[in-house]
Each structure stands twice: as C-alpha cells, then as structure tokens.
Amino acid sequence: MLERSEVDKVAHLARLTLTDAEAEQFTTQLGDILDYFEQLSELDVEAVEPTTRAIDVSNVTRTDDLSSYPDLEAIFACAPDQEDDYFKVPQIMSES
C-alpha cells in the first residue's frame, strides 16, 4: 500500500507543489497502479520471448545519400561568421 508520505517525498524530489486533494488523489491512483503491477508479477512468463513492442514495427527511412553542395558561398552567406571553409561559433567550453 502506497503511503501519503511517499507521494509527498516524490513530489518534493520532482519539485512539484501538490494540494492536499491532489496528494490524496495521486496516493490512490499510484497505489492502484502499483497494485496492478503486483498482479502482473504473479503471471508465469517463463516461456514468453522478451519484446519491445506488442506488434512488429519497423522504421521507414530513406537512404542517406551524400553529395556535395555546389554553391558554398550561398551556405556561408547564411552564417554570421566564417573562417576559410568553416563556420565560426562562440566557444562553449573552457580550455581547462
């Protein structure tokens, strides 16, 4: 059984401010979810293959064909600063 103090602790760690009504509601709802997981743990899944999805899905992606862009000046015209064939950007890390 989930305790109200545990919900308060999680809310504090997540930097959430809950009203008393919200905390009570979450205590009940999260307790129900944990009870359901407890029921699931009683199932015998020894013969079940591990899966990441219930159905077989694959990504449809295009091939990544590399080609050079003929007009480098057009690309560098969009950059605020450049040096030779490189974009110059502000330093974001210290050298130490």
C-alpha positions as CSV (number, residue, x, y, z in Angstrom):
1,M,0.0,0.0,0.0
2,L,1.4,3.4,-1.0
3,E,1.6,5.9,1.8
4,R,0.8,9.6,1.5
5,S,4.3,10.4,2.8
6,E,5.9,8.5,-0.2
7,V,3.8,10.6,-2.6
8,D,4.9,13.8,-0.8
9,K,8.5,12.7,-1.0
10,V,8.3,12.0,-4.7
11,A,6.5,15.3,-5.3
12,H,9.3,17.1,-3.4
13,L,12.0,15.4,-5.4
14,A,10.2,16.3,-8.6
15,R,9.8,19.9,-7.4
16,L,6.0,19.7,-7.6
17,T,3.7,21.5,-5.3
18,L,0.6,19.5,-4.6
19,T,-2.5,20.5,-2.8
20,D,-3.9,18.1,-0.2
21,A,-6.6,17.0,-2.6
22,E,-4.0,16.3,-5.4
23,A,-1.7,14.4,-3.0
24,E,-4.6,12.2,-1.8
25,Q,-5.8,11.6,-5.4
26,F,-2.2,10.7,-6.5
27,T,-1.8,8.4,-3.5
28,T,-4.9,6.5,-4.5
29,Q,-4.1,6.4,-8.3
30,L,-0.4,5.5,-7.9
31,G,-1.4,2.9,-5.3
32,D,-3.8,1.3,-7.8
33,I,-1.0,1.3,-10.5
34,L,1.4,-0.4,-8.1
35,D,-1.2,-2.9,-7.1
36,Y,-1.7,-3.7,-10.8
37,F,2.0,-4.3,-11.3
38,E,1.9,-6.6,-8.3
39,Q,-0.8,-8.6,-10.1
40,L,1.3,-8.7,-13.2
41,S,4.3,-10.1,-11.3
42,E,2.2,-13.2,-10.4
43,L,2.0,-14.2,-14.1
44,D,4.1,-17.0,-15.4
45,V,6.1,-15.5,-18.3
46,E,8.9,-18.1,-18.4
47,A,8.0,-19.1,-22.0
48,V,7.3,-15.6,-23.3
49,E,10.0,-14.1,-25.5
50,P,11.2,-10.6,-24.5
51,T,9.8,-7.9,-26.8
52,T,9.9,-4.1,-27.0
53,R,6.5,-3.9,-28.8
54,A,3.4,-5.9,-28.9
55,I,3.4,-5.8,-32.7
56,D,6.3,-5.9,-35.2
57,V,7.1,-2.4,-36.4
58,S,10.0,-1.1,-38.4
59,N,11.0,2.4,-39.3
60,V,10.6,3.6,-42.8
61,T,13.6,5.7,-43.6
62,R,15.2,6.9,-46.8
63,T,18.8,6.1,-47.6
64,D,21.3,8.8,-46.7
65,D,22.9,9.7,-50.0
66,L,25.8,12.1,-49.5
67,S,26.5,14.7,-52.2
68,S,28.4,17.9,-52.2
69,Y,26.6,21.2,-52.4
70,P,27.9,23.2,-55.4
71,D,27.3,26.7,-54.0
72,L,29.4,27.0,-50.8
73,E,29.1,30.8,-50.9
74,A,25.3,30.6,-50.6
75,I,25.7,28.4,-47.5
76,F,28.3,30.7,-45.9
77,A,26.1,33.8,-46.7
78,C,23.7,32.5,-44.1
79,A,26.4,32.2,-41.4
80,P,27.1,35.1,-39.1
81,D,30.8,34.4,-39.1
82,Q,33.2,32.1,-41.0
83,E,36.9,31.4,-41.4
84,D,38.0,29.6,-44.6
85,D,35.6,26.8,-45.2
86,Y,34.3,26.7,-41.6
87,F,31.6,28.3,-39.6
88,K,32.9,30.2,-36.6
89,V,30.8,29.8,-33.4
90,P,31.3,31.1,-29.9
91,Q,33.3,29.0,-27.5
92,I,31.1,27.0,-25.2
93,M,33.7,25.1,-23.2
94,S,36.7,26.3,-21.3
95,E,40.1,25.1,-22.3
96,S,40.9,23.9,-18.8
